[in-house]
Amino acid sequence: MSRAVLGIDGGGTRTRATIVSGDQVLALAENGSIKRLRVGARVAEENLRSLMAEVYAQAGITRVGAASAGVASSKMPGVQEWITEVLRDFGVERLEIVGDEVIALDGAFRGGPGILQIAGTGTNCLGRAPDGGRETAGGWSSRLGDEGSGYWIGLHAVRRALRAYDRDEPTKILDVVGCAWGTATLDELVNLGDSSPGPDFAALAPDINRLAEEGDPVALDVLHQVAADLVDSVLLVRAKLRRKHNVSVEAPVAWIGSVIGKSRLVREAFFAGLRAAVPDLPIRPTEVAGIDGAVWRAQRLAEALV
């Protein structure tokens, strides 16, 4: 069973793991985030160890030949070391730890050229040219960037709702946020929203999407801006690939993340914006599975052991 490989997709809010042998999926399990900045070092390690134990138990094995783990914030100090230690404890012979954007890109294009827009808790857009060169746009963290992300939606929905409140313009956002946060007054809402570390703004995104579907003007404005920002990121990466790598054939575009996947309004506006800008741009209609890229990369690592 040493031919079995492990793929891990550790995003901002959840972590998935699968064990595959050849074309056969032996196990698939899910647990909480292993992103230390989000849940803390102790919880992150507990989540990963629990996930590893579950996926091994499902597969009925005690070790794998190779593993690829795509993890949010993989370049942060100490991240590579603690995840490596856990995987070694579970008998992984050969492993790599890369960014979750790397496995998502390979989930879409299997090492080939293309542009991937990531839009979940955070955002990032990256493209790969036929020569292997890569270009990116965004991904500068929730405070400094991440336009079009779930965090951005929650934060800017509250900001724009407060501006609407000042202008006596209609919106239900503050009522919905107050209910979600358990605040009884506007002052309490503002104090909580301005606290550190503060509430989970990304968790507000589903409510903002629901309000937009119901016609709330401020929520609609937020989602329209989200789609426009995501389109801009793709077009920026496209332009950089063409300028820096002499790419003349249109690179296919793929996407991953709940902001596009779970919001009809964002998804339709994202597709429409890309097609308006580049009518013959190939766009993948369905979401990429990042864990497929982790498996593909793990299989390549295992091949090097033969």
N, C-alpha and C positions, 0 to 999 in steps of 0.2 A: 504493500500500500504506500511505499515511499514515493510512488508516482503521483500521489495526491498533492494538490497545491491549495493554498489558502489565499483568498482575496478579502481585503478589509476596506470598507468605505467609511471613514470617520468624518462625517460632516459636522456642522455647527450644532445640530440638535439631536442627531441620532447616529448610531454606528451599526453597520451591517457587516456580517461575515459569512462567507460561503466556502465550502470545501468541494473541490471538483477533481475527479479522476477521469482523464480523457474527456469525453463528451458527457459524462454522467455527473449530475449534481448530487453529492452525497449528503449535504447539509446546508441549511440556510437559517441564520439566526439574527436577531436584532436586539439592541440594548440602547442605553442612553449615551449621551455624548462622552467622548474621551478628550474633548478640548479643555485643557486646563484653565484657560482664561474664562471659560464659561461656567464650569462646574467645580473647579478646584482640583488640586493634584490628587488628593485622596479619593474623591469620588470618581475621577477619570480612571485611575488605576483599578478601582473596584469594578467599574463598568467593563473595562477591557478584560480583566481576568474572568469575570462572570460570563462574558460573551464567548471567550475562548473555551471555557469549560463546557458551555452549552453546545457550541458548534462541534466540538470533538465528540461529545456524547452522542449527538445526532448521527454523526458519521460513523461512529463505532471504531475510531482509531485513536492512537496516542501520539502521533507525530505526522508531520508533512514534510515533503522534500523542499518546498520553497514557498515563500509568502511575499506578497506585495501589499503594503498598507498605504492607502492614500488618506492623509490626515490634514484637517484644517490646521493652519498655523504650524506646519511641520518644521519650519525654519527657526521657530522660537527656541531660545537656549534650553537645553535639557530634554526637549521633546524626543529627539531621536534616541537618546540614551535610555530613557525609562521605557519606551515602547519596545526597544530592542531587548531589554532585560526581560520583559514579560514574555515576549515571543520565544526567547531562548529557554525560558522556564517551561514552555510548552513544546520543546523539542523541535523547533523549526530549524532546519539545517542551513538554509540560505534565505536571506531576506533583504528587503529594501523598504525604506520609509520615504515616501514622496508626498508632495502636496495633493490634496484631494482634487485639485484642478488637473493634475497630470493624469490620474487614472480616468477622469471624466473625458479628457481629450482622446485618450486611447480607447475608451469605451465607444466613442463616436467614430474614430477614424483608423484604429488599429495601426498606429504608427505612420499613417499617411497624412496628406495635407488637408487642411480644413480650418474652420473658425468655430469656436465653441463659446457661447454666451452662458455663463453661470449666473443664476439669479435665485438665490435662496435666502438664508439668513443674511449672508453677505453677497457681493457680486464681484465678478471678474470676467474679463473677456480675453481669450488667448487664441492665437492662430499659429499654424505650422505651415511652412512653405514646402514645396517638393524637395528642396535642398536640405530640409531638416531644421532650418532656421525658425526661430519663434519670435513672435511679437505679442505684446499684451496691451491692455488698456484697463485702467481701474484696479480694483482690489486693494485700495489704500486704507482699509479698516473702516469700522463704523463711524468713528469720529472724524476721520479725514477724507472719507470718500464713500465708497459702496453705494453710489447712486443706483436706484432701481432695486434695492434689496428689501427684504422684509423689515429689517431694522429701519431703513430709510422711510419706508411707508408709514410705520408707526410714529416715528419721530416727527416727520413733516406733516402728517395728518393732524397731530396735536398742535404743531406750530401754526398751521394754516387755519385750524379751527379757532385758535385763540385770536388770530387776526380777524376772522369772520365775526367772532363775538364782539370785538371792539367796533366793528362796522355795522353791527346789528343785522348781519347777513345770516340766512338760515342754514343750519347744519345740526345733525344729531350726534356728531362725533364726540363732543365733550360729555354728553350723557352716557354714551356707550363706553367711553374710556373710564369715566368715573365709576361705572358699574363693574368694569373689569378690574380696576385697581382697588375698589372698595373705599373710595373717597366720597365724603358726604357734601363737600363744598368745592368751589372752584379753587380757593386758596389751598385746600388740602391736595387737590390734584396737581397744582403747580409746584407745591413744595415737594411732593413725591417725585414728580417728573424731573425736577431739578436736583434731586438727591444723588449721592454717589455711594454705591455703584448704580443705584436707581432701578426702576422697573424694567421688565423685558419688553422693549418697544416692538421687537419683531413679532411677539405674540399677538399684537394688535392687528396685524395684517389681515387675517381672515375676517375680522369685524369690519375693517375699512372696505374690504372687497364687497362684503354683503351690503353695506350702506351704499356703495357705488352702484351695485346692481339694482338697488331700490330707488336710485335717482338722486341721492344726496349730492348737491353740487360741489361741495368741497372735496368729498371722497372721490368723485369722478375726476376732478382736476388733479388730484394726487396721482391716480392711476394713469391718467393720460401723460403726466410728466414722467412717470416710471417707464412707460413704453417708449417714449421719445428718447430717454436717456439710454435705454438698452439698445435701441436702434443706432444711436450715435456711437456707442462703444463698438458695435460690430463694424460699422462703416469706417471707423478710425483704424481698427486692426486690418481691415481689408486694404485700406489705403497704404498702410505701412508695409504690408506684405508685397503689394505691387511696386512700391517705390524702392524698398530696400532689397528685395529678393527677385526682382524682375518677373513677378508672377503676372501672367497675362490671362490665363484661363481662370474663370470664376471658381474660387474655393467654396466648397459646400459649407453651409452653416448648420450647426446643430445647437441644441440648448438643453439645459438641465436646471432643475430647481423649482420649488413650489410657487414662486411668484409668477412664473409663466405657466407652469403646469396646472395650478389650481385656480388661476384667475382668467376666466374667459375674456374679460375686457382687456387685460394686459396682453394676453396671447394673440388675440385678433388684431389689436393695434400694433403689436410687435411685427407680426407677419406682414400686415398691410404697409407699415412704414418701410420695411426692407424692400418689399416689391415695388413700392413707389419710387424708391431711390435707385434700385437696380432690378429692372423687370425680369431679367433672366437669371437672377441669383438662385442657386439650388438651396432650398430650405428643408430640413428634415421635419416632417410633420409631428413626430412623436418624440417624447423625452428620452434622452440618453440615460443609460443605467451605468453609473460610475463603477459599480462593483464588477461589471463585465470587463472594464478596462483593467481593474486590479487582477482579475483572474488571468487575462491575456498576458499581462506583464509577469505574473508569477509563473506561468507556463514557460515563458521565455527564460526565466531564471533557472527553472528546473532542467530545461534542455541543455543548459551550460554545464550541468552536473554529470550528464551522461558521457 
